[in-house]
Amino acid sequence: MRVLAFSHDISLALELVSAGNSLGDVSLLITSDQEKSSEEIMGPNELLICKEIESSDQEGLVELLSSLGKEYEVLLLSGDRRGRELVGQIAQRIGGSAAVDVSSLKESNGKLVIERMTFGGKAIAIEEMSIPAVISIQKGKFKPIEGLKPSIREVKLSNFERRIELVEKREKPKVGVPLDKADIVVAVGRGFRKKEDLKLAYELADVLGGVVGSTRPLAADLKWMPEEVWIGISGVRIAPKLLIVIGASGQQQFAAGIMDSGIVVAVNTDSKAPIFEHSDYGVVMDLYQFIPILVEKLREHKGA
Ligand SMILES: Cc1cc2nc3c(=O)[nH]c(=O)nc-3n(C[C@H](O)[C@H](O)[C@H](O)COP(=O)(O)OP(=O)(O)OC[C@H]3O[C@@H](n4cnc5c(N)ncnc54)[C@H](O)[C@@H]3O)c2cc1C
């Protein structure tokens, strides 16, 4: 099978190359702003460079990937918001099948067989897709491979009628290490009684050198946390080496986002909370008693 891959994020693009490698030859598309990384890219058979658009130009990408896509059986996109957004549009344009959040893929009898989580992470769906197929790959599922230097081909974007005009670009304030790349995450839930109390979690994250994430209600409903740090099926999927979940019940929609974590420690007053099913260590205790003691002990240990 011939595979075409694209991601706005080069490190995710290399994961896509690794995912596509099991199917056949992989061509990776890069845009003008990504060209500086072209020297470091190893693994795809071919590197397609389009100098006319940037990776943020979703409309241009739909046009370009749809026209290039006709030469390929499988189009791989990244599992972030922008990658998922492209899937449906391109599949519609090329008359292909579409799926998002795919965690494994293989060819079988000329079709593509994929796996992805369903029922909020309670089950895995195994699906057969017709060719051409357009899919987004779940982040962190495929490790980038060491490969040879690809051949390079320049591709052009044909003229098309734009319907979207970019009016302004604004830089988002930086919130430290992105949650999905952090080695240590402290996740907070509704067990915290008020916003000010979250400082306990920030103190813990600070002493451990980690970052703070939350359940959806804290970000989406209470607005105590920024939207980009809610963890779960409708938020960010994380894979830290250490995750400490404080005052979160561990409902399946949250748990689906922590499945790839290393060691999971949960702190909850309710010994029957579902979070304990996903934890290596459980502390059945009031967070307001436990977290200050833990922070103090860790500080003592660090000699701070
Ligand atoms: C379509 C859909 C998508 C969703 N997507 C997501 C998602 O991506 N991410 C997500 O998080 N949720 C998501 N949800 C919501 C999800 O179902 C849960 O409602 C949510 O995860 C619960 O958040 P919580 O654990 O903070 O709150 P709760 O479920 O209210 O849990 C609070 C926990 O704190 C404990 N607690 C209370 N006081 C203390 C204390 N003093 N010390 C220690 N523990 C204490 C309680 O025992 C309880 O277990 C989604 C829901 C739907 C319908």
PDBQT file of the ligand as one rigid body, heavy atoms in Angstrom, charges set to zero:
ROOT
HETATM    1  C1  LIG A 401     -19.419  12.902  26.229  1.00  0.00    +0.000 C 
HETATM    2  C2  LIG A 401     -18.667  13.116  27.508  1.00  0.00    +0.000 A 
HETATM    3  C3  LIG A 401     -17.304  13.343  27.434  1.00  0.00    +0.000 A 
HETATM    4  C4  LIG A 401     -16.592  13.549  28.608  1.00  0.00    +0.000 A 
HETATM    5  N1  LIG A 401     -15.244  13.746  28.519  1.00  0.00    +0.000 NA
HETATM    6  C5  LIG A 401     -14.529  13.900  29.647  1.00  0.00    +0.000 A 
HETATM    7  C6  LIG A 401     -13.121  14.050  29.600  1.00  0.00    +0.000 A 
HETATM    8  O1  LIG A 401     -12.494  14.069  28.527  1.00  0.00    +0.000 OA
HETATM    9  N2  LIG A 401     -12.464  14.208  30.767  1.00  0.00    +0.000 N 
HETATM   10  C7  LIG A 401     -13.088  14.196  31.994  1.00  0.00    +0.000 A 
HETATM   11  O2  LIG A 401     -12.418  14.335  33.034  1.00  0.00    +0.000 OA
HETATM   12  N3  LIG A 401     -14.420  14.043  32.071  1.00  0.00    +0.000 NA
HETATM   13  C8  LIG A 401     -15.149  13.908  30.934  1.00  0.00    +0.000 A 
HETATM   14  N4  LIG A 401     -16.503  13.759  31.033  1.00  0.00    +0.000 N 
HETATM   15  C9  LIG A 401     -17.116  13.889  32.364  1.00  0.00    +0.000 C 
HETATM   16  C10 LIG A 401     -16.976  12.598  33.189  1.00  0.00    +0.000 C 
HETATM   17  O3  LIG A 401     -18.032  11.724  32.895  1.00  0.00    +0.000 OA
HETATM   18  C11 LIG A 401     -16.995  12.884  34.701  1.00  0.00    +0.000 C 
HETATM   19  O4  LIG A 401     -18.174  13.579  35.008  1.00  0.00    +0.000 OA
HETATM   20  C12 LIG A 401     -15.801  13.684  35.204  1.00  0.00    +0.000 C 
HETATM   21  O5  LIG A 401     -14.591  13.092  34.793  1.00  0.00    +0.000 OA
HETATM   22  C13 LIG A 401     -15.827  13.738  36.719  1.00  0.00    +0.000 C 
HETATM   23  O6  LIG A 401     -14.883  14.694  37.156  1.00  0.00    +0.000 OA
HETATM   24  P1  LIG A 401     -14.290  14.609  38.632  1.00  0.00    +0.000 P 
HETATM   25  O7  LIG A 401     -13.650  13.282  38.838  1.00  0.00    +0.000 OA
HETATM   26  O8  LIG A 401     -13.476  15.832  38.810  1.00  0.00    +0.000 OA
HETATM   27  O9  LIG A 401     -15.587  14.792  39.548  1.00  0.00    +0.000 OA
HETATM   28  P2  LIG A 401     -16.413  13.747  40.400  1.00  0.00    +0.000 P 
HETATM   29  O10 LIG A 401     -16.864  12.609  39.565  1.00  0.00    +0.000 OA
HETATM   30  O11 LIG A 401     -17.442  14.540  41.118  1.00  0.00    +0.000 OA
HETATM   31  O12 LIG A 401     -15.360  13.167  41.446  1.00  0.00    +0.000 OA
HETATM   32  C14 LIG A 401     -14.824  13.859  42.520  1.00  0.00    +0.000 C 
HETATM   33  C15 LIG A 401     -14.078  12.861  43.382  1.00  0.00    +0.000 C 
HETATM   34  O13 LIG A 401     -13.435  13.537  44.436  1.00  0.00    +0.000 OA
HETATM   35  C16 LIG A 401     -13.476  12.738  45.574  1.00  0.00    +0.000 C 
HETATM   36  N5  LIG A 401     -13.331  13.638  46.737  1.00  0.00    +0.000 N 
HETATM   37  C17 LIG A 401     -14.236  14.533  47.219  1.00  0.00    +0.000 A 
HETATM   38  N6  LIG A 401     -13.707  15.210  48.249  1.00  0.00    +0.000 NA
HETATM   39  C18 LIG A 401     -12.438  14.746  48.410  1.00  0.00    +0.000 A 
HETATM   40  C19 LIG A 401     -11.379  15.066  49.305  1.00  0.00    +0.000 A 
HETATM   41  N7  LIG A 401     -11.518  16.021  50.244  1.00  0.00    +0.000 N 
HETATM   42  N8  LIG A 401     -10.210  14.381  49.199  1.00  0.00    +0.000 NA
HETATM   43  C20 LIG A 401     -10.041  13.402  48.255  1.00  0.00    +0.000 A 
HETATM   44  N9  LIG A 401     -11.024  13.079  47.372  1.00  0.00    +0.000 NA
HETATM   45  C21 LIG A 401     -12.195  13.723  47.459  1.00  0.00    +0.000 A 
HETATM   46  C22 LIG A 401     -14.846  12.067  45.518  1.00  0.00    +0.000 C 
HETATM   47  O14 LIG A 401     -14.857  10.873  46.301  1.00  0.00    +0.000 OA
HETATM   48  C23 LIG A 401     -14.969  11.800  44.020  1.00  0.00    +0.000 C 
HETATM   49  O15 LIG A 401     -14.490  10.494  43.688  1.00  0.00    +0.000 OA
HETATM   50  C24 LIG A 401     -17.247  13.554  29.865  1.00  0.00    +0.000 A 
HETATM   51  C25 LIG A 401     -18.621  13.309  29.926  1.00  0.00    +0.000 A 
HETATM   52  C26 LIG A 401     -19.321  13.096  28.760  1.00  0.00    +0.000 A 
HETATM   53  C27 LIG A 401     -20.794  12.833  28.860  1.00  0.00    +0.000 C 
ENDROOT
TORSDOF 0
